[in-house]
Amino acid sequence: MARSLSGLPFDDIRALIEEMPGPDAAAVAAVAARDAELTKPPGSLGRLEEIAAWLAAWQGRPRPAVTRPLVAIFAGNHGVAARGVSAFPVAVTRQMVENFAAGGAAINQICIAYDLGLKVFDLALDHPTGDITIEPALDEAGCAATIAFGMEATAGGIDLLALGEMGIGNTTVAAAVAAGLFGGTGADWVGPGTGVDAEGLARKAAAVDAALARHAGHLGDPLEVLRRLGGRELAAIAGAILAARMSRIPVVLDGYVVTAAAAVLFKAEPTALDHCLFGHLSAEPAHAKLLAAMGKRPLLDLGMRLGEGTGAALAAGLVKAAAQVHSGMATFAQAGVATKG
């Protein structure tokens, strides 16, 4: 991607995408060498072994470890929600943020179960984004500032970041972003979300189609897709993913909305998500299609579609286990166990 000299707000974002570090090959080699000596048949732990190598590659550690994991939830409201695209009113976004703060949501329980930190970011909930059917969700300066705000999720010395979202109407926005990035119509990318009926599903598809028509001719740049069709939580998630890459922090992504935000970076640079693990397959129908478009494979498939980072948090528990198994297991020599042959 050629660096822009326009001085526009997205220039700094494009520059960071160009400068992303790659994996640590020496750390991966060290993991492979140790794995060959551990008290188990080669390959017997399947994807747990892959996860240990992935952690080492992006942490830059020959002994991967997860000691300060964080789940970050970004919450935003959307102008398109006024089009009747959700089964719940927009007031629920703030109410759920308050529920997170009080410890009453599903994500709070999963974080307790797996000893994960949790932070919730309120993204101007009293000021919904523009209605994407008639105007851009954000202007360039506002989108770039929100991306920069999302980068703050990596502060504090964390070593694993799991990303989630909250926002009434945001599966419609995710569908619009997916269509803007990969083509297709609203019907190709919308799903029931919070549980809309057939009429609600038709309204969602119509809203996406209207947004695609309104912004046609401006969707060749992934960052323009994000600002025109996305929302604050998607922009912040993209920023968190990018900041994590720059700081060598592995990332676990949640479901459809988070994946749509990540897809913006993928379309800008296909290696931009190599430090990310897709935590689960959402029951939202188009999530599988979006993952397939990027050639990504989710870790879990539990029929979930709640959001809140719940699928990412469950996957983070497996990532912690993978790191502990690799680094904590004894070798054949240490355990006095005979090797094959």
MARTOR-963732 format. One record per residue (C-alpha): residue number from 1; residue in three letters; z, x, y. Coordinates in pm, whole numbers. Layout:
<rs>
<r nr="NUM" rest="ala" zz="Z" xx="X" yy="Y"/>
...
</rs>
This chain:
<rs>
<r nr="1" rest="met" zz="0" xx="0" yy="0"/>
<r nr="2" rest="ala" zz="-102" xx="150" yy="333"/>
<r nr="3" rest="arg" zz="179" xx="173" yy="586"/>
<r nr="4" rest="ser" zz="128" xx="-55" yy="886"/>
<r nr="5" rest="leu" zz="140" xx="95" yy="1234"/>
<r nr="6" rest="ser" zz="166" xx="-241" yy="1408"/>
<r nr="7" rest="gly" zz="535" xx="-214" yy="1490"/>
<r nr="8" rest="leu" zz="598" xx="-561" yy="1349"/>
<r nr="9" rest="pro" zz="932" xx="-643" yy="1181"/>
<r nr="10" rest="phe" zz="789" xx="-625" yy="828"/>
<r nr="11" rest="asp" zz="682" xx="-261" yy="877"/>
<r nr="12" rest="asp" zz="1025" xx="-127" yy="778"/>
<r nr="13" rest="ile" zz="1024" xx="-342" yy="464"/>
<r nr="14" rest="arg" zz="680" xx="-214" yy="366"/>
<r nr="15" rest="ala" zz="795" xx="144" yy="426"/>
<r nr="16" rest="leu" zz="1092" xx="98" yy="193"/>
<r nr="17" rest="ile" zz="869" xx="-45" yy="-78"/>
<r nr="18" rest="glu" zz="653" xx="268" yy="-51"/>
<r nr="19" rest="glu" zz="958" xx="496" yy="-79"/>
<r nr="20" rest="met" zz="1129" xx="342" yy="-382"/>
<r nr="21" rest="pro" zz="1267" xx="603" yy="-625"/>
<r nr="22" rest="gly" zz="1158" xx="604" yy="-988"/>
<r nr="23" rest="pro" zz="1360" xx="624" yy="-1310"/>
<r nr="24" rest="asp" zz="1562" xx="931" yy="-1408"/>
<r nr="25" rest="ala" zz="1373" xx="1071" yy="-1707"/>
<r nr="26" rest="ala" zz="1644" xx="1326" yy="-1788"/>
<r nr="27" rest="ala" zz="1909" xx="1055" yy="-1814"/>
<r nr="28" rest="val" zz="1685" xx="851" yy="-2044"/>
<r nr="29" rest="ala" zz="1630" xx="1156" yy="-2266"/>
<r nr="30" rest="ala" zz="2005" xx="1215" yy="-2282"/>
<r nr="31" rest="val" zz="2064" xx="857" yy="-2391"/>
<r nr="32" rest="ala" zz="1800" xx="888" yy="-2663"/>
<r nr="33" rest="ala" zz="1954" xx="1212" yy="-2791"/>
<r nr="34" rest="arg" zz="2304" xx="1065" yy="-2804"/>
<r nr="35" rest="asp" zz="2181" xx="740" yy="-2958"/>
<r nr="36" rest="ala" zz="2036" xx="937" yy="-3250"/>
<r nr="37" rest="glu" zz="2385" xx="1074" yy="-3325"/>
<r nr="38" rest="leu" zz="2583" xx="751" yy="-3302"/>
<r nr="39" rest="thr" zz="2738" xx="593" yy="-3611"/>
<r nr="40" rest="lys" zz="2467" xx="337" yy="-3677"/>
<r nr="41" rest="pro" zz="2115" xx="323" yy="-3815"/>
<r nr="42" rest="pro" zz="1851" xx="399" yy="-3550"/>
<r nr="43" rest="gly" zz="1743" xx="86" yy="-3365"/>
<r nr="44" rest="ser" zz="2006" xx="-131" yy="-3529"/>
<r nr="45" rest="leu" zz="2143" xx="-259" yy="-3198"/>
<r nr="46" rest="gly" zz="1803" xx="-378" yy="-3080"/>
<r nr="47" rest="arg" zz="1788" xx="-466" yy="-2712"/>
<r nr="48" rest="leu" zz="2138" xx="-332" yy="-2650"/>
<r nr="49" rest="glu" zz="1991" xx="14" yy="-2706"/>
<r nr="50" rest="glu" zz="1707" xx="-63" yy="-2464"/>
<r nr="51" rest="ile" zz="1958" xx="-182" yy="-2205"/>
<r nr="52" rest="ala" zz="2161" xx="138" yy="-2233"/>
<r nr="53" rest="ala" zz="1848" xx="345" yy="-2169"/>
<r nr="54" rest="trp" zz="1749" xx="117" yy="-1879"/>
<r nr="55" rest="leu" zz="2093" xx="156" yy="-1722"/>
<r nr="56" rest="ala" zz="2077" xx="533" yy="-1752"/>
<r nr="57" rest="ala" zz="1729" xx="540" yy="-1600"/>
<r nr="58" rest="trp" zz="1834" xx="358" yy="-1286"/>
<r nr="59" rest="gln" zz="2192" xx="477" yy="-1247"/>
<r nr="60" rest="gly" zz="2078" xx="834" yy="-1305"/>
<r nr="61" rest="arg" zz="2364" xx="888" yy="-1551"/>
<r nr="62" rest="pro" zz="2330" xx="1035" yy="-1901"/>
<r nr="63" rest="arg" zz="2630" xx="818" yy="-1994"/>
<r nr="64" rest="pro" zz="2564" xx="476" yy="-1839"/>
<r nr="65" rest="ala" zz="2871" xx="282" yy="-1730"/>
<r nr="66" rest="val" zz="2944" xx="-50" yy="-1565"/>
<r nr="67" rest="thr" zz="3280" xx="-39" yy="-1391"/>
<r nr="68" rest="arg" zz="3213" xx="-223" yy="-1063"/>
<r nr="69" rest="pro" zz="2971" xx="-510" yy="-1134"/>
<r nr="70" rest="leu" zz="2908" xx="-772" yy="-870"/>
<r nr="71" rest="val" zz="2754" xx="-1118" yy="-871"/>
<r nr="72" rest="ala" zz="2607" xx="-1199" yy="-529"/>
<r nr="73" rest="ile" zz="2511" xx="-1558" yy="-447"/>
<r nr="74" rest="phe" zz="2297" xx="-1632" yy="-143"/>
<r nr="75" rest="ala" zz="2305" xx="-1987" yy="-8"/>
<r nr="76" rest="gly" zz="2048" xx="-2144" yy="227"/>
<r nr="77" rest="asn" zz="1921" xx="-2482" yy="338"/>
<r nr="78" rest="his" zz="1560" xx="-2595" yy="363"/>
<r nr="79" rest="gly" zz="1370" xx="-2820" yy="599"/>
<r nr="80" rest="val" zz="1151" xx="-2943" yy="314"/>
<r nr="81" rest="ala" zz="1456" xx="-3109" yy="157"/>
<r nr="82" rest="ala" zz="1398" xx="-3395" yy="402"/>
<r nr="83" rest="arg" zz="1086" xx="-3479" yy="197"/>
<r nr="84" rest="gly" zz="1299" xx="-3623" yy="-84"/>
<r nr="85" rest="val" zz="1242" xx="-3332" yy="-321"/>
<r nr="86" rest="ser" zz="1598" xx="-3314" yy="-457"/>
<r nr="87" rest="ala" zz="1834" xx="-3553" yy="-631"/>
<r nr="88" rest="phe" zz="2117" xx="-3434" yy="-400"/>
<r nr="89" rest="pro" zz="2160" xx="-3429" yy="-20"/>
<r nr="90" rest="val" zz="2156" xx="-3100" yy="170"/>
<r nr="91" rest="ala" zz="2529" xx="-3134" yy="239"/>
<r nr="92" rest="val" zz="2585" xx="-3031" yy="-123"/>
<r nr="93" rest="thr" zz="2482" xx="-2673" yy="-44"/>
<r nr="94" rest="arg" zz="2784" xx="-2619" yy="181"/>
<r nr="95" rest="gln" zz="3010" xx="-2820" yy="-49"/>
<r nr="96" rest="met" zz="2916" xx="-2593" yy="-340"/>
<r nr="97" rest="val" zz="2972" xx="-2281" yy="-129"/>
<r nr="98" rest="glu" zz="3321" xx="-2415" yy="-61"/>
<r nr="99" rest="asn" zz="3360" xx="-2479" yy="-433"/>
<r nr="100" rest="phe" zz="3265" xx="-2117" yy="-506"/>
<r nr="101" rest="ala" zz="3525" xx="-2001" yy="-254"/>
<r nr="102" rest="ala" zz="3789" xx="-2220" yy="-419"/>
<r nr="103" rest="gly" zz="3707" xx="-2086" yy="-765"/>
<r nr="104" rest="gly" zz="3593" xx="-2420" yy="-903"/>
<r nr="105" rest="ala" zz="3233" xx="-2360" yy="-1004"/>
<r nr="106" rest="ala" zz="3079" xx="-2253" yy="-1334"/>
<r nr="107" rest="ile" zz="2995" xx="-1910" yy="-1192"/>
<r nr="108" rest="asn" zz="3361" xx="-1848" yy="-1110"/>
<r nr="109" rest="gln" zz="3459" xx="-1905" yy="-1472"/>
<r nr="110" rest="ile" zz="3187" xx="-1675" yy="-1607"/>
<r nr="111" rest="cys" zz="3290" xx="-1402" yy="-1364"/>
<r nr="112" rest="ile" zz="3650" xx="-1436" yy="-1482"/>
<r nr="113" rest="ala" zz="3543" xx="-1424" yy="-1846"/>
<r nr="114" rest="tyr" zz="3337" xx="-1105" yy="-1801"/>
<r nr="115" rest="asp" zz="3546" xx="-941" yy="-1526"/>
<r nr="116" rest="leu" zz="3270" xx="-952" yy="-1266"/>
<r nr="117" rest="gly" zz="3317" xx="-943" yy="-891"/>
<r nr="118" rest="leu" zz="3177" xx="-1231" yy="-688"/>
<r nr="119" rest="lys" zz="3056" xx="-1257" yy="-329"/>
<r nr="120" rest="val" zz="2895" xx="-1559" yy="-167"/>
<r nr="121" rest="phe" zz="2673" xx="-1526" yy="140"/>
<r nr="122" rest="asp" zz="2630" xx="-1826" yy="371"/>
<r nr="123" rest="leu" zz="2285" xx="-1796" yy="532"/>
<r nr="124" rest="ala" zz="2304" xx="-2020" yy="841"/>
<r nr="125" rest="leu" zz="2355" xx="-2337" yy="639"/>
<r nr="126" rest="asp" zz="2377" xx="-2549" yy="953"/>
<r nr="127" rest="his" zz="2026" xx="-2442" yy="1052"/>
<r nr="128" rest="pro" zz="1776" xx="-2525" yy="775"/>
<r nr="129" rest="thr" zz="1450" xx="-2337" yy="762"/>
<r nr="130" rest="gly" zz="1130" xx="-2496" yy="889"/>
<r nr="131" rest="asp" zz="970" xx="-2768" yy="680"/>
<r nr="132" rest="ile" zz="708" xx="-2567" yy="493"/>
<r nr="133" rest="thr" zz="472" xx="-2865" yy="475"/>
<r nr="134" rest="ile" zz="416" xx="-2847" yy="853"/>
<r nr="135" rest="glu" zz="537" xx="-2506" yy="971"/>
<r nr="136" rest="pro" zz="651" xx="-2164" yy="843"/>
<r nr="137" rest="ala" zz="998" xx="-2151" yy="693"/>
<r nr="138" rest="leu" zz="1081" xx="-1847" yy="910"/>
<r nr="139" rest="asp" zz="922" xx="-1633" yy="1175"/>
<r nr="140" rest="glu" zz="858" xx="-1268" yy="1090"/>
<r nr="141" rest="ala" zz="1159" xx="-1136" yy="1281"/>
<r nr="142" rest="gly" zz="1393" xx="-1390" yy="1121"/>
<r nr="143" rest="cys" zz="1261" xx="-1322" yy="773"/>
<r nr="144" rest="ala" zz="1290" xx="-945" yy="816"/>
<r nr="145" rest="ala" zz="1644" xx="-981" yy="951"/>
<r nr="146" rest="thr" zz="1741" xx="-1194" yy="652"/>
<r nr="147" rest="ile" zz="1594" xx="-939" yy="414"/>
<r nr="148" rest="ala" zz="1804" xx="-675" yy="590"/>
<r nr="149" rest="phe" zz="2113" xx="-896" yy="564"/>
<r nr="150" rest="gly" zz="2059" xx="-929" yy="191"/>
<r nr="151" rest="met" zz="2070" xx="-552" yy="162"/>
<r nr="152" rest="glu" zz="2441" xx="-568" yy="243"/>
<r nr="153" rest="ala" zz="2508" xx="-701" yy="-107"/>
<r nr="154" rest="thr" zz="2491" xx="-344" yy="-240"/>
<r nr="155" rest="ala" zz="2775" xx="-216" yy="-21"/>
<r nr="156" rest="gly" zz="3105" xx="-106" yy="-168"/>
<r nr="157" rest="gly" zz="3012" xx="128" yy="-450"/>
<r nr="158" rest="ile" zz="2895" xx="-126" yy="-706"/>
<r nr="159" rest="asp" zz="2711" xx="-7" yy="-1019"/>
<r nr="160" rest="leu" zz="2549" xx="-333" yy="-1136"/>
<r nr="161" rest="leu" zz="2425" xx="-623" yy="-922"/>
<r nr="162" rest="ala" zz="2365" xx="-974" yy="-1056"/>
<r nr="163" rest="leu" zz="2185" xx="-1209" yy="-819"/>
<r nr="164" rest="gly" zz="2211" xx="-1585" yy="-783"/>
<r nr="165" rest="glu" zz="2141" xx="-1859" yy="-530"/>
<r nr="166" rest="met" zz="2244" xx="-2199" yy="-403"/>
<r nr="167" rest="gly" zz="2026" xx="-2428" yy="-194"/>
<r nr="168" rest="ile" zz="1933" xx="-2794" yy="-220"/>
<r nr="169" rest="gly" zz="1554" xx="-2812" yy="-233"/>
<r nr="170" rest="asn" zz="1502" xx="-2452" yy="-330"/>
<r nr="171" rest="thr" zz="1320" xx="-2513" yy="-658"/>
<r nr="172" rest="thr" zz="1048" xx="-2675" yy="-444"/>
<r nr="173" rest="val" zz="1043" xx="-2364" yy="-228"/>
<r nr="174" rest="ala" zz="1034" xx="-2142" yy="-538"/>
<r nr="175" rest="ala" zz="737" xx="-2341" yy="-669"/>
<r nr="176" rest="ala" zz="557" xx="-2298" yy="-337"/>
<r nr="177" rest="val" zz="619" xx="-1922" yy="-340"/>
<r nr="178" rest="ala" zz="502" xx="-1894" yy="-701"/>
<r nr="179" rest="ala" zz="184" xx="-2087" yy="-621"/>
<r nr="180" rest="gly" zz="128" xx="-1881" yy="-309"/>
<r nr="181" rest="leu" zz="159" xx="-1558" yy="-505"/>
<r nr="182" rest="phe" zz="-17" xx="-1647" yy="-829"/>
<r nr="183" rest="gly" zz="-235" xx="-1949" yy="-748"/>
<r nr="184" rest="gly" zz="-235" xx="-2302" yy="-881"/>
<r nr="185" rest="thr" zz="-120" xx="-2637" yy="-750"/>
<r nr="186" rest="gly" zz="217" xx="-2795" yy="-695"/>
<r nr="187" rest="ala" zz="198" xx="-2971" yy="-1031"/>
<r nr="188" rest="asp" zz="159" xx="-2632" yy="-1200"/>
<r nr="189" rest="trp" zz="487" xx="-2497" yy="-1064"/>
<r nr="190" rest="val" zz="734" xx="-2779" yy="-994"/>
<r nr="191" rest="gly" zz="998" xx="-2908" yy="-1235"/>
<r nr="192" rest="pro" zz="1295" xx="-3145" yy="-1239"/>
<r nr="193" rest="gly" zz="1527" xx="-2905" yy="-1055"/>
<r nr="194" rest="thr" zz="1855" xx="-3087" yy="-998"/>
<r nr="195" rest="gly" zz="1728" xx="-3380" yy="-1203"/>
<r nr="196" rest="val" zz="1469" xx="-3570" yy="-1000"/>
<r nr="197" rest="asp" zz="1285" xx="-3858" yy="-1161"/>
<r nr="198" rest="ala" zz="907" xx="-3889" yy="-1196"/>
<r nr="199" rest="glu" zz="869" xx="-4008" yy="-838"/>
<r nr="200" rest="gly" zz="1078" xx="-3716" yy="-715"/>
<r nr="201" rest="leu" zz="867" xx="-3476" yy="-917"/>
<r nr="202" rest="ala" zz="554" xx="-3618" yy="-757"/>
<r nr="203" rest="arg" zz="709" xx="-3570" yy="-412"/>
<r nr="204" rest="lys" zz="785" xx="-3208" yy="-499"/>
<r nr="205" rest="ala" zz="429" xx="-3143" yy="-613"/>
<r nr="206" rest="ala" zz="290" xx="-3311" yy="-302"/>
<r nr="207" rest="ala" zz="516" xx="-3105" yy="-77"/>
<r nr="208" rest="val" zz="401" xx="-2782" yy="-241"/>
<r nr="209" rest="asp" zz="35" xx="-2882" yy="-211"/>
<r nr="210" rest="ala" zz="84" xx="-2972" yy="155"/>
<r nr="211" rest="ala" zz="251" xx="-2638" yy="220"/>
<r nr="212" rest="leu" zz="-27" xx="-2446" yy="46"/>
<r nr="213" rest="ala" zz="-287" xx="-2630" yy="255"/>
<r nr="214" rest="arg" zz="-91" xx="-2577" yy="577"/>
<r nr="215" rest="his" zz="-60" xx="-2202" yy="523"/>
<r nr="216" rest="ala" zz="-395" xx="-2136" yy="355"/>
<r nr="217" rest="gly" zz="-556" xx="-1820" yy="484"/>
<r nr="218" rest="his" zz="-219" xx="-1649" yy="540"/>
<r nr="219" rest="leu" zz="-107" xx="-1598" yy="180"/>
<r nr="220" rest="gly" zz="-276" xx="-1269" yy="94"/>
<r nr="221" rest="asp" zz="33" xx="-1071" yy="199"/>
<r nr="222" rest="pro" zz="338" xx="-1131" yy="-25"/>
<r nr="223" rest="leu" zz="578" xx="-1096" yy="268"/>
<r nr="224" rest="glu" zz="384" xx="-1366" yy="452"/>
<r nr="225" rest="val" zz="418" xx="-1587" yy="144"/>
<r nr="226" rest="leu" zz="793" xx="-1527" yy="156"/>
<r nr="227" rest="arg" zz="836" xx="-1609" yy="525"/>
<r nr="228" rest="arg" zz="598" xx="-1905" yy="532"/>
<r nr="229" rest="leu" zz="685" xx="-2074" yy="201"/>
<r nr="230" rest="gly" zz="1026" xx="-1930" yy="111"/>
<r nr="231" rest="gly" zz="1375" xx="-1958" yy="251"/>
<r nr="232" rest="arg" zz="1667" xx="-1750" yy="366"/>
<r nr="233" rest="glu" zz="1821" xx="-1712" yy="21"/>
<r nr="234" rest="leu" zz="1490" xx="-1590" yy="-123"/>
<r nr="235" rest="ala" zz="1448" xx="-1340" yy="160"/>
<r nr="236" rest="ala" zz="1803" xx="-1213" yy="118"/>
<r nr="237" rest="ile" zz="1756" xx="-1178" yy="-259"/>
<r nr="238" rest="ala" zz="1442" xx="-972" yy="-201"/>
<r nr="239" rest="gly" zz="1642" xx="-751" yy="34"/>
<r nr="240" rest="ala" zz="1923" xx="-707" yy="-217"/>
<r nr="241" rest="ile" zz="1676" xx="-607" yy="-490"/>
<r nr="242" rest="leu" zz="1512" xx="-353" yy="-261"/>
<r nr="243" rest="ala" zz="1841" xx="-206" yy="-139"/>
<r nr="244" rest="ala" zz="1964" xx="-177" yy="-498"/>
<r nr="245" rest="arg" zz="1654" xx="20" yy="-589"/>
<r nr="246" rest="met" zz="1707" xx="261" yy="-300"/>
<r nr="247" rest="ser" zz="2071" xx="311" yy="-408"/>
<r nr="248" rest="arg" zz="1993" xx="340" yy="-782"/>
<r nr="249" rest="ile" zz="2183" xx="25" yy="-873"/>
<r nr="250" rest="pro" zz="2046" xx="-172" yy="-1170"/>
<r nr="251" rest="val" zz="1996" xx="-544" yy="-1104"/>
<r nr="252" rest="val" zz="2022" xx="-853" yy="-1324"/>
<r nr="253" rest="leu" zz="1821" xx="-1151" yy="-1202"/>
<r nr="254" rest="asp" zz="1898" xx="-1519" yy="-1255"/>
<r nr="255" rest="gly" zz="1653" xx="-1805" yy="-1302"/>
<r nr="256" rest="tyr" zz="1352" xx="-1961" yy="-1134"/>
<r nr="257" rest="val" zz="1446" xx="-1930" yy="-768"/>
<r nr="258" rest="val" zz="1570" xx="-1571" yy="-796"/>
<r nr="259" rest="thr" zz="1262" xx="-1479" yy="-998"/>
<r nr="260" rest="ala" zz="1036" xx="-1628" yy="-730"/>
<r nr="261" rest="ala" zz="1207" xx="-1410" yy="-470"/>
<r nr="262" rest="ala" zz="1167" xx="-1104" yy="-694"/>
<r nr="263" rest="ala" zz="799" xx="-1188" yy="-750"/>
<r nr="264" rest="val" zz="732" xx="-1123" yy="-382"/>
<r nr="265" rest="leu" zz="825" xx="-758" yy="-436"/>
<r nr="266" rest="phe" zz="630" xx="-745" yy="-762"/>
<r nr="267" rest="lys" zz="314" xx="-860" yy="-586"/>
<r nr="268" rest="ala" zz="369" xx="-600" yy="-315"/>
<r nr="269" rest="glu" zz="422" xx="-324" yy="-574"/>
<r nr="270" rest="pro" zz="407" xx="-389" yy="-952"/>
<r nr="271" rest="thr" zz="679" xx="-130" yy="-1028"/>
<r nr="272" rest="ala" zz="920" xx="-277" yy="-772"/>
<r nr="273" rest="leu" zz="1119" xx="-465" yy="-1038"/>
<r nr="274" rest="asp" zz="1147" xx="-189" yy="-1298"/>
<r nr="275" rest="his" zz="1518" xx="-154" yy="-1214"/>
<r nr="276" rest="cys" zz="1569" xx="-527" yy="-1279"/>
<r nr="277" rest="leu" zz="1661" xx="-711" yy="-1597"/>
<r nr="278" rest="phe" zz="1568" xx="-1079" yy="-1617"/>
<r nr="279" rest="gly" zz="1892" xx="-1230" yy="-1737"/>
<r nr="280" rest="his" zz="1776" xx="-1556" yy="-1889"/>
<r nr="281" rest="leu" zz="1497" xx="-1808" yy="-1930"/>
<r nr="282" rest="ser" zz="1566" xx="-2113" yy="-1718"/>
<r nr="283" rest="ala" zz="1498" xx="-2459" yy="-1853"/>
<r nr="284" rest="glu" zz="1302" xx="-2518" yy="-1532"/>
<r nr="285" rest="pro" zz="956" xx="-2532" yy="-1694"/>
<r nr="286" rest="ala" zz="766" xx="-2298" yy="-1462"/>
<r nr="287" rest="his" zz="1013" xx="-2013" yy="-1499"/>
<r nr="288" rest="ala" zz="850" xx="-1905" yy="-1826"/>
<r nr="289" rest="lys" zz="511" xx="-1917" yy="-1655"/>
<r nr="290" rest="leu" zz="633" xx="-1703" yy="-1367"/>
<r nr="291" rest="leu" zz="786" xx="-1445" yy="-1601"/>
<r nr="292" rest="ala" zz="463" xx="-1435" yy="-1803"/>
<r nr="293" rest="ala" zz="261" xx="-1378" yy="-1485"/>
<r nr="294" rest="met" zz="463" xx="-1062" yy="-1427"/>
<r nr="295" rest="gly" zz="482" xx="-955" yy="-1792"/>
<r nr="296" rest="lys" zz="862" xx="-983" yy="-1797"/>
<r nr="297" rest="arg" zz="1087" xx="-1077" yy="-2088"/>
<r nr="298" rest="pro" zz="1423" xx="-1253" yy="-2033"/>
<r nr="299" rest="leu" zz="1733" xx="-1149" yy="-2220"/>
<r nr="300" rest="leu" zz="1888" xx="-1490" yy="-2295"/>
<r nr="301" rest="asp" zz="1753" xx="-1839" yy="-2362"/>
<r nr="302" rest="leu" zz="2040" xx="-2086" yy="-2348"/>
<r nr="303" rest="gly" zz="1863" xx="-2390" yy="-2203"/>
<r nr="304" rest="met" zz="2040" xx="-2340" yy="-1868"/>
<r nr="305" rest="arg" zz="1910" xx="-2446" yy="-1526"/>
<r nr="306" rest="leu" zz="2221" xx="-2452" yy="-1307"/>
<r nr="307" rest="gly" zz="2150" xx="-2156" yy="-1083"/>
<r nr="308" rest="glu" zz="2453" xx="-2004" yy="-908"/>
<r nr="309" rest="gly" zz="2377" xx="-1676" yy="-1085"/>
<r nr="310" rest="thr" zz="2521" xx="-1816" yy="-1409"/>
<r nr="311" rest="gly" zz="2246" xx="-1682" yy="-1636"/>
<r nr="312" rest="ala" zz="2252" xx="-1344" yy="-1463"/>
<r nr="313" rest="ala" zz="2630" xx="-1325" yy="-1497"/>
<r nr="314" rest="leu" zz="2617" xx="-1399" yy="-1869"/>
<r nr="315" rest="ala" zz="2354" xx="-1129" yy="-1909"/>
<r nr="316" rest="ala" zz="2570" xx="-890" yy="-1706"/>
<r nr="317" rest="gly" zz="2836" xx="-930" yy="-1973"/>
<r nr="318" rest="leu" zz="2584" xx="-805" yy="-2230"/>
<r nr="319" rest="val" zz="2487" xx="-518" yy="-2002"/>
<r nr="320" rest="lys" zz="2852" xx="-416" yy="-1981"/>
<r nr="321" rest="ala" zz="2873" xx="-431" yy="-2359"/>
<r nr="322" rest="ala" zz="2558" xx="-220" yy="-2400"/>
<r nr="323" rest="ala" zz="2699" xx="51" yy="-2174"/>
<r nr="324" rest="gln" zz="3035" xx="50" yy="-2351"/>
<r nr="325" rest="val" zz="2879" xx="62" yy="-2697"/>
<r nr="326" rest="his" zz="2656" xx="356" yy="-2611"/>
<r nr="327" rest="ser" zz="2916" xx="558" yy="-2425"/>
<r nr="328" rest="gly" zz="3218" xx="467" yy="-2635"/>
<r nr="329" rest="met" zz="3086" xx="487" yy="-2992"/>
<r nr="330" rest="ala" zz="3166" xx="792" yy="-3198"/>
<r nr="331" rest="thr" zz="2892" xx="1022" yy="-3323"/>
<r nr="332" rest="phe" zz="2852" xx="1093" yy="-3694"/>
<r nr="333" rest="ala" zz="3016" xx="1431" yy="-3641"/>
<r nr="334" rest="gln" zz="3311" xx="1290" yy="-3446"/>
<r nr="335" rest="ala" zz="3376" xx="1017" yy="-3702"/>
<r nr="336" rest="gly" zz="3320" xx="1233" yy="-4007"/>
<r nr="337" rest="val" zz="3052" xx="994" yy="-4131"/>
<r nr="338" rest="ala" zz="2772" xx="1137" yy="-4342"/>
<r nr="339" rest="thr" zz="2419" xx="1114" yy="-4206"/>
<r nr="340" rest="lys" zz="2128" xx="984" yy="-4411"/>
<r nr="341" rest="gly" zz="1977" xx="1231" yy="-4658"/>
</rs>
